[in-house]
Every structure is written in structure tokens, then in C-alpha cells.
Amino acid sequence: MADEPKEATQTDRKPTPKPSIWQSQRENIQLAIVALGLAFLIRTFIAEPRYIPSDSMLPSLRVNDRLIIEKVSYDFRTPQRGEIVVFSPPSQLQRLGYDKGQAFIKRTIGLPGQTVAIHDGRVYIDDEPLQEDYIAEPPAYDWGPQIVPEDKIFVMGDNRNNSNDSHLWGFLPQKDIIGRAWVRFWPFARIGRI
């Protein structure tokens, strides 16, 4: 009588080796690396959070407002009048001691080729007064007229008499623009598009 095959018993099976800590955490580490890489790419090329450190943009933006700055649209078009831009200090501000990594936020007023003038408490573009319902108060100074050079813009803070802007240091090179203010995400009571 032939021997019948034995059924494997539990003691005949080799035990599965216990995974090392490295093996058990490998997937989590890979996910973390991918997430960090995506965060870096998004912050560098697409959007980034910023906060408002001064009152130069009152009443539109308040101190400690938190914003999302969108970085893509100006790769395809120039800033438009009325848009709020975030930018690195141009060379004229760096000569005054501002750090290249510091960011400024102002409203776009004059575009390349336009003539900007400020007098009698009004801003004029090509001799036409701007309607500005977003400013804290009319400017208490005169400036210009001057033509905005090619590849530059003229920017001003909404708090006209308390803003370090183009009327003090000149035109902003478009290459120094980081992006445009897109959405306010803090405080919750004022969440929304800019």
C-alpha cells in the first residue's frame, strides 16, 4: 500500500519573517517625499500663501490678512490696472536696504506707455482721473506726469498717504513680480477673492 502524502502541518511551514521598521514605514516615507515634492513645486511655480505685514493697503487688505498669491497668469499676460500684485523689492529699494527676499504688495495703477500724474488729490492716467473707491484717503502729494516705461508698471498702496510705493521709488520692473493676490483665506469672516 502506497504511502499517502502527508498533509502539511503548521509546524512544517516556514514562519514569515517579521518586516523591519524600514520595510514597514517605506510606503509612508515614499508618500511623504512625494507630498513634499508636490508642495515645493506648487509653492515655487503655482501659488503660495502670504500675509499682510503693514497697513499700506488699507482698507482693502488689513494687517495679518492671509492671502493666496497666484503665480501663473503673468506668464501669459501683463498685470492689469486694479490688480493687486506681490513683488520682490526692485533694485532701487534694495539700495535703500530692503532685502531681496522681502515681499511688497501694491495695486497696479499705470501700465507701460501710459502717462501717470498725481495732483489735487487725484490720480490721472493719460489725463483722465481714476475712479478709486478702494482708497483710504486721497493722496496728499503731487507726482509726475511721467510715462511708464516698457516692461514696468506703476504701483500704489490703497492707503495712499502711508505707502512705500512707486510715487517714492519709481516704476516696478515686471520681472520682479511674484504673482497676484487671488484669495484671502484668513480671517474667516472675510474669506473670498481679492
C-alpha positions in Angstrom: 0.0 0.0 0.0 1.5 3.3 -1.1 2.2 5.9 1.4 -0.4 8.7 1.3 1.1 12.2 1.1 1.3 13.9 4.4 -0.7 17.0 4.8 1.4 19.9 5.8 1.1 20.8 9.4 1.6 24.2 10.9 5.0 23.2 12.2 6.1 22.3 8.6 5.5 25.8 7.3 8.3 28.3 7.4 7.4 31.3 9.5 7.1 34.6 7.6 9.9 36.9 8.7 8.7 40.0 10.5 9.3 43.1 8.4 11.9 45.5 9.6 10.9 49.0 10.7 12.3 50.4 7.5 10.2 48.0 5.4 7.0 48.7 7.3 7.5 52.5 7.0 8.8 52.5 3.5 5.4 53.3 1.9 4.8 56.2 4.4 8.3 57.6 3.7 7.7 57.4 -0.1 4.3 59.2 0.3 5.9 61.9 2.4 8.6 62.5 -0.1 6.1 62.8 -3.0 3.9 65.2 -0.9 6.9 67.4 0.0 8.0 67.4 -3.7 4.5 68.5 -4.8 4.3 71.1 -2.1 7.6 72.6 -3.2 6.6 72.6 -6.9 3.2 74.2 -6.1 4.7 76.9 -3.9 7.5 77.6 -6.3 5.6 77.8 -9.6 1.8 77.9 -9.0 0.7 79.6 -5.7 1.9 80.4 -2.2 0.4 81.8 1.0 1.4 85.3 2.2 0.4 87.6 5.0 -0.1 91.4 5.1 2.5 92.9 7.5 1.6 96.6 7.2 -1.4 98.9 6.8 -0.3 100.3 3.3 -3.2 98.5 1.6 -6.0 99.6 3.9 -8.9 99.5 3.6 -8.7 96.7 1.0 -6.3 94.5 3.0 -5.7 94.6 6.7 -2.6 93.8 8.8 -2.3 90.0 9.3 -4.7 89.1 6.4 -3.6 85.8 4.9 -3.7 85.6 1.1 -3.1 83.0 -1.7 -0.8 84.5 -4.3 -1.3 83.1 -7.8 1.9 82.9 -9.8 0.9 81.5 -13.2 -1.3 84.1 -15.0 1.6 86.7 -15.5 3.5 84.1 -17.5 0.8 84.6 -20.2 -0.3 88.2 -19.8 0.8 91.5 -18.2 -0.8 92.8 -15.0 -4.0 94.8 -15.5 -4.9 98.1 -13.8 -6.5 97.5 -10.4 -4.9 94.1 -9.8 -3.0 93.7 -6.5 0.5 92.4 -7.1 3.1 90.9 -4.8 6.7 91.6 -5.8 10.3 91.4 -4.7 11.9 94.8 -3.9 13.3 96.3 -7.1 17.0 97.4 -7.2 16.1 100.9 -6.1 14.6 99.6 -2.9 17.4 97.1 -2.3 19.9 100.1 -2.5 17.8 101.6 0.4 18.4 98.4 2.5 15.4 96.2 1.7 16.2 92.5 1.5 15.6 90.8 -1.9 13.6 88.1 -0.1 11.2 90.6 1.4 7.9 90.9 -0.5 5.8 94.0 -1.1 2.1 94.2 -2.1 0.6 97.1 -4.0 -2.2 97.8 -6.5 -1.3 98.2 -10.3 -2.1 101.7 -11.4 -0.1 102.6 -14.5 0.7 100.2 -17.4 3.6 100.5 -20.0 3.2 103.5 -22.2 0.6 105.3 -20.0 1.2 108.7 -18.5 0.7 108.8 -14.7 0.2 112.0 -12.7 -1.0 112.7 -9.2 -2.3 116.2 -8.3 -5.1 117.8 -6.3 -5.8 114.5 -4.5 -6.4 112.6 -7.7 -4.5 110.0 -9.8 -4.6 110.6 -13.5 -3.9 108.1 -16.3 -3.4 109.7 -19.7 -5.0 112.9 -18.3 -8.2 111.0 -17.2 -8.9 110.9 -13.4 -9.2 107.4 -11.9 -12.3 106.4 -10.0 -10.9 104.9 -6.9 -13.5 103.7 -4.3 -10.9 101.4 -2.7 -8.5 104.0 -1.2 -8.3 105.0 2.4 -8.0 108.8 1.5 -6.9 110.9 -1.4 -3.1 111.3 -1.9 -1.8 114.4 -0.2 1.1 114.9 -2.6 1.8 115.6 -6.3 3.8 113.4 -8.6 4.5 113.4 -12.3 3.4 113.4 -15.0 5.7 110.5 -16.2 5.3 107.9 -18.8 5.5 104.3 -17.6 8.5 102.6 -19.4 8.2 99.4 -21.3 8.3 96.2 -19.1 7.5 98.3 -16.0 4.3 99.2 -14.1 3.4 102.0 -11.6 2.1 100.6 -8.3 0.5 102.3 -5.3 -0.8 101.3 -1.9 -4.5 101.9 -1.2 -3.5 103.7 1.9 -2.1 106.4 -0.3 -0.5 108.6 2.4 1.1 105.7 4.2 2.6 103.6 1.5 6.1 103.0 0.2 5.2 102.7 -3.4 6.1 103.9 -7.0 5.5 107.6 -6.1 8.5 107.3 -3.8 10.9 104.9 -5.6 9.8 104.8 -9.2 8.5 102.2 -11.6 8.3 98.5 -10.8 10.0 96.1 -13.3 7.6 93.4 -14.3 10.4 90.8 -13.8 10.2 91.5 -10.0 6.5 90.5 -9.8 6.0 87.2 -7.8 2.3 87.0 -8.6 -1.1 88.5 -7.9 -3.3 88.4 -4.8 -6.0 85.9 -5.6 -7.9 84.8 -2.5 -8.0 85.9 1.2 -8.2 82.8 3.4 -7.9 84.4 6.8 -9.7 85.8 8.7 -12.7 83.5 8.1 -15.1 86.4 8.3 -13.6 87.9 5.2 -12.7 84.9 3.1 -13.0 85.4 -0.6 -11.5 86.5 -3.9 -9.5 89.7 -3.9 
